[in-house]
Amino acid sequence: MISSAIQLAGKIPVVPVLVGIGIAGAFVLAPSLFIEAVIFALWNMLLVSPVIAVGVFLTAGITASGSMGLIAGAFHGRQGRMIGAASLIGALTPVCGVTVLPLVAGLLAARVPLAPIMAFWLSSPITDPGMLAITAGTLGMPFAIAKTLAAFGIGLVGGGLTLAMIRAGCFQNPVRETGVLAKITAKACTSCVSSTISWRFWREPERLALFRETSIATGRLMIVWLALAFTAEFFMNLYLPDSLITSMVGQESVWAVPIAAVIGAPIYLDGYAALPFIRGLMDAGMRQDAALTFLIAGGITSAWAAIPVFALVKKTVFTFYIALAVAVSMLAGWTSGLYFTQSPL
């Protein structure tokens, strides 16, 4: 069932459909402002274009060089070391969402402990080289650094808590009986991680072609989502009452961080689209710690991040994953308060 859902999701052109709906809705709701919205989106796209280029290059270079294979090598040794390595890898590499499924399936098949895998699962959806660059261009470098540090810390905390639960007798048999799905994904993982690493990938035609394909796919994803998000930001700034934002997640709200964690999951669509959306909310009075909480909770509990977890582990582990996502996102938000007061955006 999960396999069929993943295949169906892959066939639906989600991004073009959402972009079309967004543009049509904007035009219907306010045709006189549509041109202004397009100009606003294009200008902001121009401003962030340098960081888009950097993010695309890093993501494509890591993929084409085969350095993804280094990930599997980190899941060996003592569990404490594995949790630290998995958290760091999840925070810094462009492996997240459904793309993580083959890798983790292979690791589970090789009986890698659940704790480091959970650390990787929690940290990987939050940021990557491309997301780091876009976050810096949209919300500022201090926020981008805070998000990356939070990803690493969340992996450590989540992995540590999972290890404690296992030692207390929980999750002794975490893997779901996935049948054909496990065989396919494990085979895909083996093929992926067994390839050699070539840092000078441009000398090999196949790797150079992979670099081009990855660059085009990543660039298209960033550009399309950001164009939609900047357009939405324009209309949000016009119509969203500042008083509503201030009352819920503003400076005076004692519930800003928990509210941001709770609403992050249902309204979070995509990491690239969420950044301009959050920037608009911050301009309207949203606190920085609440903004960080929203991005973290939404990223970890989004469909693309949650599907691989649900597909590969039992319901008890999946429920624990969701509970961890909400808890660690609030912890990251509260902890970031001191950082943001010292590094104002």
Kinemage of the C-alpha trace (Angstrom):
@kinemage 1
@onewidth
@group {chain A} dominant
@subgroup {mainchain}
@vectorlist {calphas} color= white
{ca met a 1} P 0.000 0.000 0.000
{ca ile a 2} L 2.771 2.428 0.954
{ca ser a 3} L 4.736 1.386 -2.121
{ca ser a 4} L 1.734 2.139 -4.342
{ca ala a 5} L 1.242 5.497 -2.654
{ca ile a 6} L 4.880 6.431 -3.222
{ca gln a 7} L 4.699 5.382 -6.885
{ca leu a 8} L 1.477 7.348 -7.366
{ca ala a 9} L 2.948 10.426 -5.666
{ca gly a 10} L 5.938 10.220 -7.961
{ca lys a 11} L 3.726 10.276 -11.062
{ca ile a 12} L 1.728 13.340 -10.037
{ca pro a 13} L 3.406 16.639 -11.021
{ca val a 14} L 2.787 18.116 -7.587
{ca val a 15} L 4.876 21.262 -7.945
{ca pro a 16} L 3.429 22.414 -11.312
{ca val a 17} L -0.081 21.691 -10.072
{ca leu a 18} L 0.398 23.721 -6.903
{ca val a 19} L 2.056 26.536 -8.811
{ca gly a 20} L -0.835 26.649 -11.255
{ca ile a 21} L -3.396 26.690 -8.453
{ca gly a 22} L -1.487 29.388 -6.610
{ca ile a 23} L -1.138 31.642 -9.648
{ca ala a 24} L -4.771 31.147 -10.693
{ca gly a 25} L -5.986 31.833 -7.173
{ca ala a 26} L -3.909 34.991 -6.896
{ca phe a 27} L -5.237 36.247 -10.207
{ca val a 28} L -8.870 35.519 -9.299
{ca leu a 29} L -8.662 37.030 -5.825
{ca ala a 30} L -6.842 40.221 -6.822
{ca pro a 31} L -6.317 40.667 -10.573
{ca ser a 32} L -5.289 44.309 -10.188
{ca leu a 33} L -2.454 43.313 -7.865
{ca phe a 34} L -1.311 40.312 -9.851
{ca ile a 35} L 1.332 42.220 -11.829
{ca glu a 36} L 2.709 43.718 -8.617
{ca ala a 37} L 2.912 40.240 -7.123
{ca val a 38} L 4.821 38.926 -10.134
{ca ile a 39} L 7.276 41.826 -9.975
{ca phe a 40} L 7.730 41.261 -6.231
{ca ala a 41} L 8.427 37.557 -6.796
{ca leu a 42} L 10.860 38.165 -9.663
{ca trp a 43} L 12.790 40.795 -7.717
{ca asn a 44} L 13.171 38.523 -4.700
{ca met a 45} L 14.185 35.640 -6.954
{ca leu a 46} L 16.911 37.860 -8.374
{ca leu a 47} L 18.129 38.738 -4.874
{ca val a 48} L 18.478 35.108 -3.818
{ca ser a 49} L 19.808 33.812 -7.170
{ca pro a 50} L 23.463 33.698 -5.993
{ca val a 51} L 22.644 31.435 -3.063
{ca ile a 52} L 20.410 29.308 -5.288
{ca ala a 53} L 23.414 28.726 -7.559
{ca val a 54} L 25.632 27.770 -4.600
{ca gly a 55} L 23.040 25.346 -3.216
{ca val a 56} L 22.485 23.698 -6.592
{ca phe a 57} L 26.217 23.256 -7.163
{ca leu a 58} L 26.827 21.698 -3.733
{ca thr a 59} L 23.893 19.307 -3.979
{ca ala a 60} L 24.748 18.177 -7.512
{ca gly a 61} L 28.460 17.883 -6.708
{ca ile a 62} L 27.862 15.660 -3.678
{ca thr a 63} L 25.560 13.443 -5.712
{ca ala a 64} L 27.783 13.166 -8.808
{ca ser a 65} L 30.979 12.521 -6.861
{ca gly a 66} L 29.443 9.471 -5.190
{ca ser a 67} L 30.261 10.818 -1.743
{ca met a 68} L 26.779 9.748 -0.639
{ca gly a 69} L 28.424 6.363 -0.156
{ca leu a 70} L 30.293 7.769 2.828
{ca ile a 71} L 26.991 7.913 4.687
{ca ala a 72} L 26.696 4.153 5.042
{ca gly a 73} L 30.217 3.955 6.432
{ca ala a 74} L 29.249 6.132 9.395
{ca phe a 75} L 26.759 3.574 10.687
{ca his a 76} L 29.338 1.274 12.216
{ca gly a 77} L 30.905 1.096 15.679
{ca arg a 78} L 29.618 2.190 19.071
{ca gln a 79} L 26.067 3.541 19.120
{ca gly a 80} L 27.079 6.829 20.728
{ca arg a 81} L 29.521 7.549 17.933
{ca met a 82} L 26.991 6.440 15.329
{ca ile a 83} L 24.353 8.804 16.726
{ca gly a 84} L 26.763 11.732 16.533
{ca ala a 85} L 27.871 10.842 13.005
{ca ala a 86} L 24.295 10.242 11.819
{ca ser a 87} L 23.155 13.591 13.244
{ca leu a 88} L 25.992 15.438 11.522
{ca ile a 89} L 25.424 13.670 8.202
{ca gly a 90} L 21.692 14.312 8.359
{ca ala a 91} L 22.261 18.013 9.000
{ca leu a 92} L 24.822 18.548 6.241
{ca thr a 93} L 23.958 16.244 3.327
{ca pro a 94} L 21.174 16.571 0.717
{ca val a 95} L 19.553 13.269 1.686
{ca cys a 96} L 16.028 13.722 2.984
{ca gly a 97} L 12.396 12.968 2.297
{ca val a 98} L 11.478 9.917 0.261
{ca thr a 99} L 15.020 9.840 -1.166
{ca val a 100} L 16.214 8.573 2.211
{ca leu a 101} L 14.058 5.450 1.970
{ca pro a 102} L 16.464 3.219 -0.024
{ca leu a 103} L 19.395 4.120 2.205
{ca val a 104} L 17.602 3.482 5.488
{ca ala a 105} L 15.984 0.304 4.154
{ca gly a 106} L 19.431 -1.081 3.438
{ca leu a 107} L 20.721 -0.026 6.859
{ca leu a 108} L 17.782 -1.686 8.606
{ca ala a 109} L 18.293 -4.815 6.527
{ca ala a 110} L 21.922 -4.829 7.684
{ca arg a 111} L 20.633 -4.663 11.302
{ca val a 112} L 22.013 -1.211 12.013
{ca pro a 113} L 20.595 -0.100 15.413
{ca leu a 114} L 17.478 2.061 15.426
{ca ala a 115} L 18.964 4.895 17.537
{ca pro a 116} L 21.423 6.270 14.935
{ca ile a 117} L 18.828 5.757 12.197
{ca met a 118} L 16.338 7.808 14.222
{ca ala a 119} L 18.995 10.507 14.653
{ca phe a 120} L 19.451 10.586 10.886
{ca trp a 121} L 15.702 10.600 10.244
{ca leu a 122} L 15.152 13.571 12.550
{ca ser a 123} L 18.050 15.720 11.365
{ca ser a 124} L 17.961 15.089 7.610
{ca pro a 125} L 14.627 16.821 6.708
{ca ile a 126} L 15.586 20.093 8.402
{ca thr a 127} L 18.374 21.347 6.181
{ca asp a 128} L 20.948 20.475 3.509
{ca pro a 129} L 23.446 22.508 1.432
{ca gly a 130} L 20.773 23.905 -0.845
{ca met a 131} L 18.387 24.660 2.015
{ca leu a 132} L 21.189 26.297 3.997
{ca ala a 133} L 21.941 28.624 1.101
{ca ile a 134} L 18.289 29.515 0.508
{ca thr a 135} L 17.678 30.061 4.226
{ca ala a 136} L 20.643 32.424 4.400
{ca gly a 137} L 19.385 34.358 1.389
{ca thr a 138} L 15.801 34.541 2.651
{ca leu a 139} L 16.051 34.808 6.438
{ca gly a 140} L 19.694 35.723 6.970
{ca met a 141} L 22.853 33.815 7.816
{ca pro a 142} L 22.289 33.801 11.622
{ca phe a 143} L 18.956 32.039 11.098
{ca ala a 144} L 20.514 29.576 8.634
{ca ile a 145} L 23.269 28.740 11.129
{ca ala a 146} L 20.715 28.295 13.926
{ca lys a 147} L 18.684 25.935 11.766
{ca thr a 148} L 21.729 23.811 10.924
{ca leu a 149} L 22.860 23.657 14.554
{ca ala a 150} L 19.316 22.743 15.564
{ca ala a 151} L 19.285 19.888 13.043
{ca phe a 152} L 22.466 18.449 14.550
{ca gly a 153} L 21.252 18.913 18.130
{ca ile a 154} L 17.870 17.370 17.355
{ca gly a 155} L 19.571 14.316 15.916
{ca leu a 156} L 21.668 13.925 19.060
{ca val a 157} L 18.701 14.337 21.410
{ca gly a 158} L 16.359 12.146 19.381
{ca gly a 159} L 18.947 9.435 18.893
{ca gly a 160} L 19.866 9.510 22.567
{ca leu a 161} L 16.239 9.239 23.681
{ca thr a 162} L 15.672 6.373 21.258
{ca leu a 163} L 18.701 4.552 22.651
{ca ala a 164} L 17.378 5.057 26.186
{ca met a 165} L 13.983 3.644 25.164
{ca ile a 166} L 15.628 0.602 23.589
{ca arg a 167} L 17.710 -0.048 26.702
{ca ala a 168} L 14.486 0.195 28.722
{ca gly a 169} L 13.043 -2.659 26.653
{ca cys a 170} L 11.118 -0.772 23.966
{ca phe a 171} L 11.334 -1.140 20.176
{ca gln a 172} L 13.071 -4.514 20.249
{ca asn a 173} L 11.691 -5.424 16.814
{ca pro a 174} L 11.127 -2.068 15.121
{ca val a 175} L 11.132 -3.086 11.459
{ca arg a 176} L 7.819 -3.447 9.650
{ca glu a 177} L 7.293 -6.468 7.403
{ca thr a 178} L 7.466 -4.566 4.108
{ca gly a 179} L 7.934 -7.506 1.753
{ca val a 180} L 8.700 -6.489 -1.791
{ca leu a 181} L 9.285 -2.866 -0.799
{ca ala a 182} L 12.138 -3.838 1.528
{ca lys a 183} L 13.791 -5.970 -1.146
{ca ile a 184} L 13.574 -3.245 -3.766
{ca thr a 185} L 14.827 -0.478 -1.503
{ca ala a 186} L 17.610 -2.589 -0.016
{ca lys a 187} L 18.802 -3.491 -3.499
{ca ala a 188} L 18.680 0.173 -4.516
{ca cys a 189} L 20.664 1.136 -1.423
{ca thr a 190} L 23.316 -1.507 -2.100
{ca ser a 191} L 23.720 -0.223 -5.635
{ca cys a 192} L 23.939 3.361 -4.393
{ca val a 193} L 26.500 2.985 -1.626
{ca ser a 194} L 28.753 0.518 -3.424
{ca ser a 195} L 29.818 3.029 -6.055
{ca thr a 196} L 33.312 4.497 -5.798
{ca ile a 197} L 33.948 8.121 -4.900
{ca ser a 198} L 35.384 10.414 -7.551
{ca trp a 199} L 35.961 13.998 -6.445
{ca arg a 200} L 36.897 14.968 -10.011
{ca phe a 201} L 33.595 13.733 -11.326
{ca trp a 202} L 33.652 16.055 -14.364
{ca arg a 203} L 36.256 13.788 -15.958
{ca glu a 204} L 33.758 10.926 -16.216
{ca pro a 205} L 30.906 11.367 -18.733
{ca glu a 206} L 28.360 9.426 -16.670
{ca arg a 207} L 29.043 11.394 -13.493
{ca leu a 208} L 29.074 14.677 -15.386
{ca ala a 209} L 25.688 13.777 -16.852
{ca leu a 210} L 24.421 12.996 -13.353
{ca phe a 211} L 25.725 16.381 -12.183
{ca arg a 212} L 23.789 18.121 -14.965
{ca glu a 213} L 20.601 16.164 -14.279
{ca thr a 214} L 20.798 16.827 -10.552
{ca ser a 215} L 21.539 20.523 -11.119
{ca ile a 216} L 18.554 20.917 -13.427
{ca ala a 217} L 16.186 19.005 -11.134
{ca thr a 218} L 17.325 20.803 -7.973
{ca gly a 219} L 17.357 24.210 -9.625
{ca arg a 220} L 13.893 23.722 -11.092
{ca leu a 221} L 12.550 22.634 -7.710
{ca met a 222} L 14.020 25.659 -5.932
{ca ile a 223} L 12.927 28.183 -8.552
{ca val a 224} L 9.369 26.930 -8.931
{ca trp a 225} L 8.701 26.666 -5.207
{ca leu a 226} L 10.295 30.017 -4.416
{ca ala a 227} L 8.346 31.756 -7.175
{ca leu a 228} L 5.111 30.413 -5.741
{ca ala a 229} L 6.134 31.233 -2.178
{ca phe a 230} L 7.199 34.813 -2.923
{ca thr a 231} L 3.875 35.388 -4.680
{ca ala a 232} L 2.048 34.029 -1.648
{ca glu a 233} L 4.175 36.236 0.597
{ca phe a 234} L 3.094 39.332 -1.342
{ca phe a 235} L -0.601 38.630 -0.762
{ca met a 236} L -0.035 37.482 2.804
{ca asn a 237} L 1.621 40.795 3.630
{ca leu a 238} L -1.429 42.564 2.215
{ca tyr a 239} L -4.226 40.590 3.825
{ca leu a 240} L -2.921 38.822 6.938
{ca pro a 241} L -3.715 40.918 10.029
{ca asp a 242} L -0.595 41.738 12.016
{ca ser a 243} L -2.625 41.571 15.209
{ca leu a 244} L -3.421 37.899 14.607
{ca ile a 245} L 0.239 36.977 14.192
{ca thr a 246} L 1.267 39.047 17.185
{ca ser a 247} L -1.354 37.498 19.442
{ca met a 248} L -0.436 33.910 18.521
{ca val a 249} L 3.323 33.856 17.907
{ca gly a 250} L 4.467 37.405 18.655
{ca gln a 251} L 6.804 38.761 21.309
{ca glu a 252} L 4.156 38.839 24.048
{ca ser a 253} L 2.800 35.331 23.451
{ca val a 254} L 3.967 32.772 26.023
{ca trp a 255} L 2.634 30.001 23.778
{ca ala a 256} L 4.431 31.114 20.602
{ca val a 257} L 6.783 28.119 20.377
{ca pro a 258} L 4.176 25.383 21.132
{ca ile a 259} L 1.699 26.981 18.719
{ca ala a 260} L 4.334 27.096 15.997
{ca ala a 261} L 5.147 23.415 16.566
{ca val a 262} L 1.501 22.369 16.389
{ca ile a 263} L 0.614 24.345 13.254
{ca gly a 264} L 3.879 23.494 11.515
{ca ala a 265} L 2.802 19.977 10.550
{ca pro a 266} L -0.581 20.589 8.856
{ca ile a 267} L 0.296 23.716 6.832
{ca tyr a 268} L 3.945 22.958 5.940
{ca leu a 269} L 4.210 22.079 2.227
{ca asp a 270} L 7.837 22.301 1.209
{ca gly a 271} L 11.061 23.593 2.726
{ca tyr a 272} L 11.717 26.086 -0.063
{ca ala a 273} L 8.148 27.407 -0.054
{ca ala a 274} L 8.087 27.668 3.735
{ca leu a 275} L 10.981 30.142 3.912
{ca pro a 276} L 9.323 33.143 2.195
{ca phe a 277} L 6.096 32.242 3.998
{ca ile a 278} L 7.885 32.428 7.349
{ca arg a 279} L 9.648 35.634 6.317
{ca gly a 280} L 6.250 37.211 5.757
{ca leu a 281} L 5.076 36.038 9.154
{ca met a 282} L 8.233 37.390 10.793
{ca asp a 283} L 7.683 40.754 9.097
{ca ala a 284} L 4.202 40.695 10.635
{ca gly a 285} L 5.580 40.083 14.128
{ca met a 286} L 6.351 36.370 14.454
{ca arg a 287} L 9.174 35.637 16.897
{ca gln a 288} L 12.375 34.113 15.546
{ca asp a 289} L 12.270 31.159 17.926
{ca ala a 290} L 8.696 30.405 16.857
{ca ala a 291} L 9.711 30.666 13.199
{ca leu a 292} L 12.522 28.172 13.736
{ca thr a 293} L 10.136 25.836 15.571
{ca phe a 294} L 7.644 25.994 12.709
{ca leu a 295} L 10.270 25.104 10.093
{ca ile a 296} L 11.667 22.216 12.138
{ca ala a 297} L 8.343 20.666 13.168
{ca gly a 298} L 6.898 21.051 9.692
{ca gly a 299} L 9.975 19.619 8.006
{ca ile a 300} L 10.177 16.502 10.168
{ca thr a 301} L 6.443 15.716 10.099
{ca ser a 302} L 5.816 16.579 6.430
{ca ala a 303} L 4.565 13.772 4.214
{ca trp a 304} L 7.856 13.441 2.336
{ca ala a 305} L 9.800 12.961 5.563
{ca ala a 306} L 7.223 10.805 7.351
{ca ile a 307} L 6.427 8.348 4.534
{ca pro a 308} L 9.798 6.526 4.719
{ca val a 309} L 9.466 6.191 8.500
{ca phe a 310} L 5.922 4.851 8.249
{ca ala a 311} L 6.909 2.498 5.432
{ca leu a 312} L 9.803 0.857 7.219
{ca val a 313} L 9.020 0.692 10.942
{ca lys a 314} L 6.118 -0.403 13.111
{ca lys a 315} L 3.383 1.972 14.272
{ca thr a 316} L 4.812 2.327 17.769
{ca val a 317} L 8.127 3.553 16.374
{ca phe a 318} L 6.367 5.865 13.930
{ca thr a 319} L 4.249 7.346 16.734
{ca phe a 320} L 7.413 7.876 18.767
{ca tyr a 321} L 8.985 9.602 15.744
{ca ile a 322} L 6.086 12.082 15.479
{ca ala a 323} L 6.107 12.755 19.226
{ca leu a 324} L 9.859 13.320 19.098
{ca ala a 325} L 9.440 15.714 16.171
{ca val a 326} L 7.069 17.963 18.101
{ca ala a 327} L 9.062 17.766 21.343
{ca val a 328} L 12.511 18.418 19.867
{ca ser a 329} L 11.217 21.225 17.659
{ca met a 330} L 9.901 23.039 20.721
{ca leu a 331} L 13.152 22.364 22.562
{ca ala a 332} L 15.098 23.809 19.628
{ca gly a 333} L 12.839 26.859 19.559
{ca trp a 334} L 13.218 27.593 23.251
{ca thr a 335} L 16.978 26.983 23.144
{ca ser a 336} L 17.431 29.288 20.169
{ca gly a 337} L 16.090 32.278 22.108
{ca leu a 338} L 19.495 33.157 23.576
{ca tyr a 339} L 21.216 32.697 20.232
{ca phe a 340} L 18.859 35.061 18.439
{ca thr a 341} L 19.207 37.762 21.100
{ca gln a 342} L 22.969 37.692 20.505
{ca ser a 343} L 22.730 37.466 16.694
{ca pro a 344} L 19.845 39.708 15.611
{ca leu a 345} L 18.667 39.299 12.017
